[in-house]
Amino acid sequence: LDPRDAATDVGATAVVPAPVGGDSGDFLRFCAVGWMRIRFFSKEVVGVVGTAAVRRAVTAAALLSATVPSDDSTPAPATEVATEDDGLTPQERILRDLGLAEPETEEAKAARIQKLEAERTKLKTQKITNVFVAILAFGAALINYGWKVTHPVTAVEVLAQMQRSSDPITLIGNNGKPTVVDFWAPWCDNCKVAAPTLRSVEKEYGDRVNFVMVNGDLGGNWPLIERFGVDAIPHMAFVSAEGDVETALIGPIPRSVLRADLDALLERAGTVTADEVKGREPLPYVMFDAFRNQPELRRVKF
């Protein structure tokens, strides 16, 4: 479209603009007339979507042409763009006049830069903190590992710790929980082998099952050894919630076996009548029955 034909169109101005290359006033008038013509045709033919596209095209062309020097002028360096009293560059002024953008004030620019610097400082501080925490955690892990290597916890110490935290023997048949009574001794190699497994099972079932440890080397425990019919260690007696010794497992026992028998005892914990007790199925894993010939001694109370 030739902007000089604008006088013949409805709504267009009769002023014929000068071609690009004149002074800045002619150039601005040229852009204004061209914009008016394009707006007229975009509203009548192209529609709203076409108007937006044409508007962006005219804006881009204006921005590119705004810095084109005239034939009788010397190009100014890019860093020395001429401005008017409002402090805006020609590109910013065109965008403002077209309603496409509002120029950023010095106060807004300073605030934006200040906010950006604050975010960068915060991120940098957070990174330093994370690195410091990671170094501390790594150092603590190394110290813990070194302590465990230089001060290993032996199986006997595990058994001694379990002995110190043992439930009292008087809980058997009195608190509604099944009980495991483990007879051990510091010199027993099989007791040392079974210690880690028994410890892990105690941590898993400790809130539902009583775990009683009995050191067979202590003379005061001989009455318990005789009462449970212990003739070899390690000897783990599985006692029901009512106080009946269901079975005894001798030697190192796999975790899966211990868990199966404990689960069965927990399922039976609600059995209360004598008929229900007599009708019970045996535990999934049974080994030694110290009361086969004396069933009346099967129930223990303390």
C-alpha positions as a Markdown table, in Angstrom:
| # | Residue | x | y | z |
|---|---|---|---|---|
| 1 | Leu | 0.0 | 0.0 | 0.0 |
| 2 | Asp | 1.2 | 3.5 | -0.9 |
| 3 | Pro | 0.8 | 5.9 | 2.0 |
| 4 | Arg | 0.3 | 8.7 | -0.5 |
| 5 | Asp | -3.1 | 7.3 | -1.5 |
| 6 | Ala | -4.4 | 7.9 | 2.1 |
| 7 | Ala | -6.4 | 10.9 | 1.0 |
| 8 | Thr | -8.7 | 8.8 | -1.1 |
| 9 | Asp | -9.6 | 6.4 | 1.8 |
| 10 | Val | -12.4 | 7.0 | 4.3 |
| 11 | Gly | -11.1 | 8.1 | 7.6 |
| 12 | Ala | -7.5 | 8.7 | 6.3 |
| 13 | Thr | -5.8 | 12.1 | 6.6 |
| 14 | Ala | -5.2 | 14.3 | 3.6 |
| 15 | Val | -1.6 | 15.1 | 4.5 |
| 16 | Val | 0.8 | 13.3 | 2.2 |
| 17 | Pro | 3.9 | 12.2 | 4.2 |
| 18 | Ala | 7.4 | 12.5 | 3.0 |
| 19 | Pro | 9.4 | 9.4 | 2.2 |
| 20 | Val | 11.7 | 7.9 | 4.7 |
| 21 | Gly | 15.0 | 9.7 | 4.8 |
| 22 | Gly | 13.6 | 13.2 | 5.6 |
| 23 | Asp | 13.7 | 14.8 | 9.0 |
| 24 | Ser | 12.3 | 13.1 | 12.1 |
| 25 | Gly | 9.0 | 15.0 | 12.0 |
| 26 | Asp | 8.3 | 13.8 | 8.5 |
| 27 | Phe | 9.2 | 10.3 | 9.5 |
| 28 | Leu | 6.8 | 10.3 | 12.4 |
| 29 | Arg | 4.0 | 11.7 | 10.3 |
| 30 | Phe | 4.7 | 8.9 | 7.7 |
| 31 | Cys | 4.4 | 6.3 | 10.4 |
| 32 | Ala | 1.2 | 7.8 | 11.8 |
| 33 | Val | -0.5 | 7.9 | 8.4 |
| 34 | Gly | 0.6 | 4.3 | 7.6 |
| 35 | Trp | -0.8 | 3.1 | 10.9 |
| 36 | Met | -4.1 | 4.8 | 10.3 |
| 37 | Arg | -4.5 | 3.2 | 6.9 |
| 38 | Ile | -3.6 | -0.2 | 8.2 |
| 39 | Arg | -6.0 | 0.1 | 11.1 |
| 40 | Phe | -8.8 | 1.0 | 8.8 |
| 41 | Phe | -8.2 | -1.9 | 6.4 |
| 42 | Ser | -7.6 | -4.3 | 9.3 |
| 43 | Lys | -11.0 | -3.5 | 10.9 |
| 44 | Glu | -12.9 | -3.8 | 7.6 |
| 45 | Val | -11.1 | -6.8 | 6.0 |
| 46 | Val | -8.7 | -8.7 | 8.2 |
| 47 | Gly | -10.6 | -8.6 | 11.5 |
| 48 | Val | -9.5 | -8.6 | 15.1 |
| 49 | Val | -6.8 | -11.3 | 14.7 |
| 50 | Gly | -5.5 | -9.8 | 11.5 |
| 51 | Thr | -5.3 | -6.4 | 13.2 |
| 52 | Ala | -3.1 | -7.7 | 16.0 |
| 53 | Ala | -0.7 | -9.3 | 13.5 |
| 54 | Val | -0.6 | -6.1 | 11.3 |
| 55 | Arg | -0.1 | -4.1 | 14.4 |
| 56 | Arg | 2.9 | -6.1 | 15.4 |
| 57 | Ala | 4.4 | -5.9 | 11.9 |
| 58 | Val | 4.0 | -2.1 | 11.8 |
| 59 | Thr | 5.6 | -1.9 | 15.3 |
| 60 | Ala | 8.6 | -4.0 | 14.3 |
| 61 | Ala | 9.1 | -1.9 | 11.1 |
| 62 | Ala | 8.9 | 1.3 | 13.1 |
| 63 | Leu | 11.4 | 0.1 | 15.6 |
| 64 | Leu | 13.8 | -0.9 | 12.8 |
| 65 | Ser | 13.3 | 2.4 | 11.0 |
| 66 | Ala | 13.5 | 4.7 | 14.0 |
| 67 | Thr | 17.3 | 4.6 | 14.1 |
| 68 | Val | 17.8 | 4.8 | 10.3 |
| 69 | Pro | 19.7 | 8.1 | 9.8 |
| 70 | Ser | 18.6 | 10.7 | 7.2 |
| 71 | Asp | 20.8 | 11.4 | 4.1 |
| 72 | Asp | 22.1 | 14.7 | 5.6 |
| 73 | Ser | 22.8 | 13.4 | 9.1 |
| 74 | Thr | 25.6 | 11.4 | 10.7 |
| 75 | Pro | 24.7 | 8.1 | 12.5 |
| 76 | Ala | 24.9 | 8.4 | 16.2 |
| 77 | Pro | 26.6 | 5.6 | 18.3 |
| 78 | Ala | 24.2 | 3.0 | 19.6 |
| 79 | Thr | 25.0 | 4.0 | 23.2 |
| 80 | Glu | 24.1 | 7.7 | 22.5 |
| 81 | Val | 20.4 | 7.4 | 21.4 |
| 82 | Ala | 18.9 | 10.9 | 21.3 |
| 83 | Thr | 16.0 | 11.5 | 23.7 |
| 84 | Glu | 13.5 | 14.3 | 24.2 |
| 85 | Asp | 12.5 | 16.0 | 27.4 |
| 86 | Asp | 10.5 | 12.9 | 28.6 |
| 87 | Gly | 13.8 | 10.8 | 28.7 |
| 88 | Leu | 12.5 | 8.1 | 26.3 |
| 89 | Thr | 14.2 | 6.7 | 23.3 |
| 90 | Pro | 12.4 | 6.8 | 19.9 |
| 91 | Gln | 11.6 | 3.1 | 20.2 |
| 92 | Glu | 10.2 | 3.5 | 23.7 |
| 93 | Arg | 8.1 | 6.5 | 22.6 |
| 94 | Ile | 6.7 | 4.6 | 19.7 |
| 95 | Leu | 5.7 | 1.6 | 21.9 |
| 96 | Arg | 4.1 | 4.0 | 24.3 |
| 97 | Asp | 2.1 | 5.9 | 21.6 |
| 98 | Leu | 0.9 | 2.6 | 20.2 |
| 99 | Gly | -0.2 | 1.4 | 23.7 |
| 100 | Leu | 2.0 | -1.7 | 23.5 |
| 101 | Ala | 4.2 | -1.1 | 26.5 |
| 102 | Glu | 4.8 | 1.4 | 29.3 |
| 103 | Pro | 8.4 | 2.6 | 29.7 |
| 104 | Glu | 10.1 | 1.6 | 32.9 |
| 105 | Thr | 10.8 | 4.4 | 35.2 |
| 106 | Glu | 14.2 | 4.8 | 37.0 |
| 107 | Glu | 12.5 | 4.0 | 40.3 |
| 108 | Ala | 11.0 | 0.8 | 38.9 |
| 109 | Lys | 14.2 | -0.2 | 37.3 |
| 110 | Ala | 16.1 | 0.4 | 40.5 |
| 111 | Ala | 13.6 | -1.6 | 42.5 |
| 112 | Arg | 13.7 | -4.5 | 40.0 |
| 113 | Ile | 17.5 | -4.6 | 40.1 |
| 114 | Gln | 17.5 | -4.5 | 43.9 |
| 115 | Lys | 15.0 | -7.3 | 44.1 |
| 116 | Leu | 17.0 | -9.4 | 41.6 |
| 117 | Glu | 20.2 | -8.8 | 43.6 |
| 118 | Ala | 18.4 | -9.8 | 46.8 |
| 119 | Glu | 17.2 | -13.1 | 45.3 |
| 120 | Arg | 20.7 | -13.8 | 44.0 |
| 121 | Thr | 22.2 | -13.1 | 47.4 |
| 122 | Lys | 19.6 | -15.4 | 49.1 |
| 123 | Leu | 20.2 | -18.2 | 46.6 |
| 124 | Lys | 24.0 | -17.9 | 47.1 |
| 125 | Thr | 23.6 | -18.0 | 50.9 |
| 126 | Gln | 21.3 | -21.1 | 50.6 |
| 127 | Lys | 23.8 | -22.9 | 48.4 |
| 128 | Ile | 26.6 | -22.1 | 50.9 |
| 129 | Thr | 24.5 | -23.4 | 53.7 |
| 130 | Asn | 23.6 | -26.6 | 51.8 |
| 131 | Val | 27.2 | -27.3 | 51.1 |
| 132 | Phe | 28.2 | -26.7 | 54.7 |
| 133 | Val | 25.5 | -29.0 | 56.0 |
| 134 | Ala | 26.5 | -31.7 | 53.4 |
| 135 | Ile | 30.1 | -31.4 | 54.6 |
| 136 | Leu | 29.1 | -31.8 | 58.2 |
| 137 | Ala | 26.9 | -34.8 | 57.4 |
| 138 | Phe | 29.7 | -36.5 | 55.5 |
| 139 | Gly | 32.1 | -35.8 | 58.3 |
| 140 | Ala | 29.7 | -37.2 | 60.9 |
| 141 | Ala | 29.2 | -40.3 | 58.8 |
| 142 | Leu | 33.0 | -40.8 | 58.5 |
| 143 | Ile | 33.4 | -40.4 | 62.3 |
| 144 | Asn | 30.6 | -42.8 | 63.0 |
| 145 | Tyr | 32.0 | -45.4 | 60.6 |
| 146 | Gly | 35.5 | -45.0 | 62.1 |
| 147 | Trp | 34.1 | -45.4 | 65.6 |
| 148 | Lys | 32.3 | -48.6 | 64.6 |
| 149 | Val | 35.4 | -50.0 | 62.9 |
| 150 | Thr | 37.6 | -49.2 | 65.9 |
| 151 | His | 35.0 | -50.1 | 68.5 |
| 152 | Pro | 32.9 | -53.0 | 67.0 |
| 153 | Val | 29.9 | -54.1 | 68.9 |
| 154 | Thr | 30.3 | -57.8 | 69.5 |
| 155 | Ala | 27.5 | -60.4 | 69.7 |
| 156 | Val | 28.1 | -60.8 | 73.4 |
| 157 | Glu | 27.5 | -57.0 | 73.8 |
| 158 | Val | 24.3 | -57.3 | 71.8 |
| 159 | Leu | 23.1 | -60.1 | 74.1 |
| 160 | Ala | 24.1 | -58.1 | 77.2 |
| 161 | Gln | 22.2 | -55.0 | 76.0 |
| 162 | Met | 19.1 | -57.2 | 75.4 |
| 163 | Gln | 19.6 | -58.6 | 78.9 |
| 164 | Arg | 19.6 | -55.1 | 80.4 |
| 165 | Ser | 16.5 | -54.1 | 78.5 |
| 166 | Ser | 14.7 | -57.5 | 79.1 |
| 167 | Asp | 11.1 | -57.6 | 80.2 |
| 168 | Pro | 10.5 | -59.0 | 83.6 |
| 169 | Ile | 9.6 | -62.7 | 83.8 |
| 170 | Thr | 6.5 | -61.8 | 85.8 |
| 171 | Leu | 4.8 | -60.4 | 82.7 |
| 172 | Ile | 4.3 | -63.9 | 81.3 |
| 173 | Gly | 0.6 | -64.6 | 81.2 |
| 174 | Asn | -0.3 | -61.4 | 82.9 |
| 175 | Asn | -0.4 | -58.6 | 80.3 |
| 176 | Gly | -2.2 | -60.2 | 77.4 |
| 177 | Lys | 0.9 | -60.5 | 75.2 |
| 178 | Pro | 2.8 | -63.6 | 74.1 |
| 179 | Thr | 6.4 | -64.0 | 75.3 |
| 180 | Val | 9.7 | -65.2 | 74.0 |
| 181 | Val | 12.1 | -66.5 | 76.7 |
| 182 | Asp | 15.6 | -66.7 | 75.4 |
| 183 | Phe | 18.2 | -68.7 | 77.5 |
| 184 | Trp | 21.8 | -67.8 | 76.6 |
| 185 | Ala | 25.4 | -67.7 | 77.9 |
| 186 | Pro | 28.4 | -65.5 | 77.0 |
| 187 | Trp | 30.5 | -68.5 | 76.0 |
| 188 | Cys | 27.8 | -70.0 | 73.7 |
| 189 | Asp | 28.9 | -69.6 | 70.1 |
| 190 | Asn | 25.4 | -70.4 | 68.7 |
| 191 | Cys | 24.0 | -67.7 | 71.0 |
| 192 | Lys | 26.4 | -65.2 | 69.4 |
| 193 | Val | 25.4 | -66.3 | 65.9 |
| 194 | Ala | 21.7 | -65.9 | 66.7 |
| 195 | Ala | 22.0 | -62.5 | 68.5 |
| 196 | Pro | 21.7 | -60.2 | 65.5 |
| 197 | Thr | 18.5 | -62.0 | 64.3 |
| 198 | Leu | 16.9 | -62.0 | 67.7 |
| 199 | Arg | 17.7 | -58.3 | 68.1 |
| 200 | Ser | 16.1 | -57.4 | 64.8 |
| 201 | Val | 13.0 | -59.5 | 65.6 |
| 202 | Glu | 12.8 | -57.8 | 69.1 |
| 203 | Lys | 12.8 | -54.4 | 67.4 |
| 204 | Glu | 10.0 | -55.4 | 65.1 |
| 205 | Tyr | 7.7 | -57.1 | 67.6 |
| 206 | Gly | 8.8 | -55.4 | 70.8 |
| 207 | Asp | 5.6 | -53.4 | 71.3 |
| 208 | Arg | 3.4 | -56.5 | 70.9 |
| 209 | Val | 5.5 | -59.4 | 72.4 |
| 210 | Asn | 7.4 | -59.7 | 75.7 |
| 211 | Phe | 11.1 | -60.6 | 75.2 |
| 212 | Val | 12.7 | -62.1 | 78.3 |
| 213 | Met | 16.4 | -62.8 | 78.4 |
| 214 | Val | 17.9 | -65.3 | 80.8 |
| 215 | Asn | 21.6 | -65.6 | 81.3 |
| 216 | Gly | 22.3 | -69.3 | 82.0 |
| 217 | Asp | 25.7 | -68.5 | 83.6 |
| 218 | Leu | 24.0 | -66.8 | 86.6 |
| 219 | Gly | 23.3 | -69.1 | 89.5 |
| 220 | Gly | 20.1 | -67.3 | 90.4 |
| 221 | Asn | 18.6 | -68.3 | 87.0 |
| 222 | Trp | 18.8 | -72.1 | 87.6 |
| 223 | Pro | 15.2 | -72.4 | 88.9 |
| 224 | Leu | 14.0 | -70.8 | 85.6 |
| 225 | Ile | 16.2 | -73.2 | 83.6 |
| 226 | Glu | 14.6 | -76.2 | 85.4 |
| 227 | Arg | 11.1 | -74.8 | 85.2 |
| 228 | Phe | 11.3 | -74.5 | 81.4 |
| 229 | Gly | 13.1 | -77.8 | 80.9 |
| 230 | Val | 16.2 | -76.3 | 79.3 |
| 231 | Asp | 18.9 | -78.8 | 78.4 |
| 232 | Ala | 20.7 | -76.9 | 75.6 |
| 233 | Ile | 21.3 | -73.3 | 74.6 |
| 234 | Pro | 20.3 | -71.2 | 72.8 |
| 235 | His | 16.8 | -72.2 | 73.9 |
| 236 | Met | 13.9 | -69.9 | 72.9 |
| 237 | Ala | 10.6 | -70.8 | 74.6 |
| 238 | Phe | 7.5 | -69.5 | 72.8 |
| 239 | Val | 4.8 | -68.8 | 75.4 |
| 240 | Ser | 1.2 | -67.9 | 74.6 |
| 241 | Ala | -0.6 | -64.8 | 76.0 |
| 242 | Glu | -2.2 | -67.1 | 78.6 |
| 243 | Gly | 1.2 | -68.4 | 79.8 |
| 244 | Asp | 1.3 | -71.8 | 78.0 |
| 245 | Val | 4.6 | -72.9 | 76.6 |
| 246 | Glu | 3.8 | -73.9 | 73.0 |
| 247 | Thr | 7.3 | -75.0 | 71.9 |
| 248 | Ala | 11.0 | -74.3 | 72.2 |
| 249 | Leu | 13.4 | -73.6 | 69.3 |
| 250 | Ile | 17.0 | -74.7 | 69.8 |
| 251 | Gly | 20.0 | -73.2 | 68.1 |
| 252 | Pro | 20.3 | -70.4 | 65.6 |
| 253 | Ile | 16.8 | -69.9 | 64.0 |
| 254 | Pro | 16.1 | -68.0 | 60.7 |
| 255 | Arg | 14.1 | -64.8 | 61.0 |
| 256 | Ser | 11.3 | -66.1 | 58.8 |
| 257 | Val | 10.7 | -69.0 | 61.3 |
| 258 | Leu | 10.7 | -66.7 | 64.3 |
| 259 | Arg | 8.2 | -64.3 | 62.6 |
| 260 | Ala | 5.9 | -67.1 | 61.5 |
| 261 | Asp | 5.6 | -68.4 | 65.1 |
| 262 | Leu | 5.2 | -65.0 | 66.6 |
| 263 | Asp | 2.5 | -64.1 | 64.1 |
| 264 | Ala | 0.6 | -67.2 | 65.1 |
| 265 | Leu | 0.9 | -66.4 | 68.8 |
| 266 | Leu | -0.4 | -62.9 | 68.1 |
| 267 | Glu | -3.4 | -64.3 | 66.3 |
| 268 | Arg | -4.2 | -66.5 | 69.2 |
| 269 | Ala | -3.9 | -63.7 | 71.8 |
| 270 | Gly | -7.7 | -63.3 | 71.9 |
| 271 | Thr | -8.4 | -67.0 | 72.9 |
| 272 | Val | -9.7 | -67.2 | 76.4 |
| 273 | Thr | -11.8 | -70.3 | 77.0 |
| 274 | Ala | -10.5 | -73.7 | 77.9 |
| 275 | Asp | -12.1 | -75.3 | 74.9 |
| 276 | Glu | -10.6 | -72.8 | 72.5 |
| 277 | Val | -7.2 | -73.4 | 74.1 |
| 278 | Lys | -7.5 | -77.2 | 73.6 |
| 279 | Gly | -8.6 | -76.8 | 70.0 |
| 280 | Arg | -5.6 | -74.7 | 69.0 |
| 281 | Glu | -3.5 | -75.8 | 66.1 |
| 282 | Pro | 0.3 | -76.1 | 66.8 |
| 283 | Leu | 2.6 | -73.3 | 65.8 |
| 284 | Pro | 3.9 | -73.3 | 62.2 |
| 285 | Tyr | 7.3 | -74.4 | 63.4 |
| 286 | Val | 7.8 | -76.6 | 66.5 |
| 287 | Met | 10.9 | -78.3 | 67.7 |
| 288 | Phe | 11.3 | -79.3 | 71.4 |
| 289 | Asp | 8.4 | -79.9 | 73.7 |
| 290 | Ala | 9.7 | -80.0 | 77.3 |
| 291 | Phe | 6.2 | -80.8 | 78.7 |
| 292 | Arg | 5.1 | -83.6 | 76.5 |
| 293 | Asn | 5.1 | -86.0 | 79.4 |
| 294 | Gln | 3.9 | -83.4 | 81.9 |
| 295 | Pro | 1.2 | -81.3 | 80.2 |
| 296 | Glu | 0.0 | -80.0 | 83.5 |
| 297 | Leu | 3.3 | -78.0 | 83.8 |
| 298 | Arg | 2.9 | -76.4 | 80.4 |
| 299 | Arg | 1.3 | -73.2 | 81.9 |
| 300 | Val | 3.8 | -71.0 | 83.7 |
| 301 | Lys | 3.0 | -68.2 | 86.1 |
| 302 | Phe | 5.3 | -66.0 | 88.2 |
